[in-house]
Amino acid sequence: MPPLPNASLTALLIIDMQKFFLPMTSSSLPNILTLISTFKSRSLPLIFTQHGHSSSELTAPFTNQLVRKWGPSGSIAIGSSDWELIPSIAKESAGHPIVGKNTYDAFINTDLANVLAEKEVKRVVVCGVMTDCCCDTTARSAFNRGFETWLVDDACGTASNEQHKAGLKGFGYAFGEVLKTEEVLKRLK
């Protein structure tokens, strides 16, 4: 499918760049900040997500599937230090939507679809963490909702290079394009 001709229909989704995931962002963070800067300079929409669980979700019996999988100690409590956005990302998020979520897919139980519709977005560029969990799942969900979707290889991070490559491979095969930051910048000109 040929890409959309109008870059103004494009939004950047910055997924879960929180203190909990900081160790996974060493190589991706500079590219994410480059993308944010470019989108801001072109007045293109930026939408941030922030993953977290309420105290009731972190208390047995566990009603949230992710809390059941990872346990309360492996889950992010809303309001905790781990829940906070990484400082450089928090600074950039001022004045932009931050979508709270409690599962991998940023469209489930959130207003993300409405935010994108209000901004008349037709293409989403996905970056952040974790490549093979929240980034991939949200990008697939965007594709399934009719958005042209790009997943940015060098602006995503996860627990291992093997997981990173697996997430990108599956997404690129059946859903959307996997691009490097430099290619995204070229296509938006």
C-alpha positions as CSV (number, residue, x, y, z in Angstrom):
1,M,0.0,0.0,0.0
2,P,1.5,3.4,-0.9
3,P,2.0,5.8,2.0
4,L,-0.4,8.6,2.6
5,P,0.8,11.8,0.7
6,N,-0.1,14.2,3.5
7,A,2.3,14.1,6.5
8,S,-0.1,16.4,8.4
9,L,-2.3,13.4,9.0
10,T,0.5,11.7,11.0
11,A,0.7,11.4,14.8
12,L,3.6,10.1,17.0
13,L,2.6,7.7,19.7
14,I,5.2,7.6,22.5
15,I,4.5,4.4,24.4
16,D,5.2,4.0,28.1
17,M,8.5,5.9,28.5
18,Q,8.4,5.5,32.2
19,K,11.1,5.1,34.9
20,F,10.2,1.4,35.3
21,F,11.5,0.8,31.8
22,L,14.5,3.2,31.8
23,P,17.1,0.4,31.5
24,M,15.5,-0.6,28.2
25,T,15.7,2.9,26.7
26,S,19.5,3.6,26.4
27,S,19.7,3.3,22.6
28,S,16.1,4.3,21.8
29,L,15.7,7.5,23.9
30,P,17.9,9.8,21.8
31,N,15.9,8.7,18.7
32,I,12.6,9.2,20.5
33,L,13.6,12.7,21.5
34,T,14.6,13.4,17.8
35,L,11.2,12.2,16.6
36,I,9.4,14.3,19.3
37,S,11.4,17.4,18.3
38,T,10.6,16.9,14.6
39,F,6.9,16.3,15.2
40,K,6.8,19.4,17.4
41,S,8.6,21.6,14.8
42,R,6.0,20.5,12.2
43,S,3.1,20.9,14.6
44,L,2.2,17.3,14.2
45,P,0.3,15.5,17.1
46,L,2.2,13.9,19.9
47,I,0.4,11.4,22.1
48,F,2.0,9.8,25.1
49,T,0.9,6.7,27.0
50,Q,1.5,5.8,30.6
51,H,1.0,2.3,31.8
52,G,-0.1,1.6,35.4
53,H,-2.4,-0.3,37.7
54,S,-4.8,0.9,40.4
55,S,-4.5,-0.3,44.0
56,S,-7.6,-2.4,43.5
57,E,-6.0,-4.1,40.5
58,L,-2.9,-4.8,42.6
59,T,-4.9,-6.4,45.4
60,A,-6.1,-10.1,45.3
61,P,-8.2,-11.4,43.7
62,F,-6.4,-9.9,40.7
63,T,-8.8,-8.7,38.0
64,N,-6.2,-7.5,35.5
65,Q,-4.7,-10.1,33.2
66,L,-1.2,-8.4,33.3
67,V,-1.2,-8.3,37.1
68,R,-2.1,-12.0,37.1
69,K,0.8,-12.7,34.7
70,W,3.5,-10.5,36.3
71,G,2.3,-10.4,39.8
72,P,1.8,-7.2,41.9
73,S,5.5,-6.8,42.5
74,G,6.2,-7.0,38.7
75,S,3.5,-4.5,37.9
76,I,3.5,-0.7,37.9
77,A,1.4,1.0,40.5
78,I,-0.2,4.3,39.5
79,G,1.4,7.2,41.4
80,S,4.6,5.3,42.2
81,S,8.1,6.5,41.1
82,D,8.3,3.7,38.5
83,W,5.0,5.0,37.0
84,E,6.4,8.5,36.4
85,L,7.6,9.4,32.9
86,I,11.3,9.6,32.3
87,P,12.3,13.2,33.1
88,S,13.3,14.1,29.5
89,I,10.0,12.6,28.2
90,A,7.9,14.3,31.0
91,K,9.3,17.6,29.9
92,E,8.3,17.0,26.3
93,S,4.9,15.7,27.2
94,A,3.7,19.1,28.6
95,G,0.6,20.3,26.7
96,H,0.1,17.0,24.9
97,P,-2.3,14.1,25.7
98,I,-1.2,11.4,28.0
99,V,-3.3,8.3,27.7
100,G,-3.4,6.2,30.9
101,K,-3.6,2.4,30.2
102,N,-3.5,-0.8,32.1
103,T,-2.9,-3.4,29.4
104,Y,-0.5,-3.8,26.4
105,D,-2.9,-2.3,23.9
106,A,-3.2,1.5,24.3
107,F,-6.6,1.4,22.6
108,I,-8.3,-0.9,25.1
109,N,-10.3,0.9,27.8
110,T,-8.8,4.3,26.9
111,D,-9.8,7.3,24.8
112,L,-6.9,6.9,22.4
113,A,-9.1,6.3,19.4
114,N,-11.1,9.4,20.1
115,V,-7.9,11.5,20.5
116,L,-6.7,10.3,17.1
117,A,-10.1,10.9,15.5
118,E,-10.3,14.5,16.9
119,K,-6.9,15.2,15.4
120,E,-8.0,13.6,12.1
121,V,-5.0,11.3,12.2
122,K,-4.7,8.7,9.4
123,R,-1.1,7.5,10.1
124,V,0.5,6.6,13.4
125,V,4.3,6.3,14.1
126,V,4.9,4.2,17.2
127,C,8.0,4.3,19.4
128,G,8.8,3.6,23.1
129,V,8.8,0.5,25.2
130,M,8.5,-2.5,25.1
131,T,9.0,-3.3,21.4
132,D,7.4,-6.8,21.6
133,C,4.7,-6.0,24.1
134,C,3.0,-2.5,24.3
135,C,4.6,-1.0,21.1
136,D,3.8,-4.0,18.9
137,T,0.4,-4.6,20.4
138,T,-0.6,-1.0,20.1
139,A,0.8,-0.7,16.5
140,R,-1.1,-3.9,15.5
141,S,-4.3,-2.5,17.0
142,A,-3.8,0.8,15.1
143,F,-3.4,-1.1,11.9
144,N,-6.5,-3.2,12.6
145,R,-8.4,0.1,13.2
146,G,-7.4,1.4,9.7
147,F,-4.4,3.5,10.5
148,E,-1.3,3.4,8.3
149,T,1.2,2.3,11.0
150,W,4.9,2.6,11.2
151,L,6.9,1.0,14.0
152,V,10.3,2.7,14.6
153,D,13.0,0.1,15.0
154,D,15.7,2.3,16.6
155,A,13.2,4.3,18.7
156,C,11.8,1.2,20.5
157,G,13.4,-0.8,23.3
158,T,12.8,-4.0,25.2
159,A,14.4,-6.6,27.5
160,S,16.6,-8.2,24.9
161,N,17.7,-7.8,21.3
162,E,16.1,-11.2,20.5
163,Q,12.7,-10.0,21.8
164,H,13.2,-6.7,19.9
165,K,13.9,-8.4,16.6
166,A,11.0,-10.9,17.1
167,G,8.5,-8.1,17.8
168,L,9.6,-6.1,14.7
169,K,9.6,-9.2,12.5
170,G,6.1,-10.2,13.3
171,F,4.8,-6.6,12.9
172,G,6.6,-6.0,9.6
173,Y,5.4,-9.2,8.1
174,A,1.7,-8.7,8.5
175,F,0.8,-5.2,9.7
176,G,2.9,-2.2,8.9
177,E,6.3,-0.9,8.0
178,V,9.3,-1.1,10.3
179,L,11.4,2.0,9.8
180,K,14.5,3.6,11.3
181,T,14.2,7.1,12.7
182,E,16.1,8.6,9.7
183,E,13.7,7.1,7.2
184,V,10.7,8.4,9.2
185,L,12.2,11.9,9.1
186,K,12.8,11.6,5.3
187,R,9.2,10.5,4.7
188,L,7.7,13.4,6.7
189,K,9.4,16.1,4.6
